[in-house]
């Protein structure tokens, strides 16, 4: 079975995070509210990471594609994860975007730490 460009981008994102000293805890975590691409630990902060890939920016850059509804689903899914994994309940949390624009073989990452907040 051949991987889609989105799956390849997510694998590249995981590798990028690990190379930058981040411990990946879980991938493609699903709840009834939605999915989180990568859940990771950055020192003592749990990071919920949305990976976005755009081959072309004709319809906007990758970081511009996460609207209010998507953010809300990510936040709700993160809350579910924290409730299901009490060992992380005392950790600070943040919501990151890890974006790739252009050809995957020349990937240029943009990592937006704390890209949005839970309200």
Secondary structure, 3 states (H helix, E strand, C coil): CCCCHHHHHHHHHHHHHHHCCCEEEEEEEEECCEEEEEEEEECCEEEEEEEEEECCCCCCCHHHHCCHHHHHHHHHHHHHHHHHCHHHCCCEEEEEEEEEECCHHHCEEEEEEEEECCC
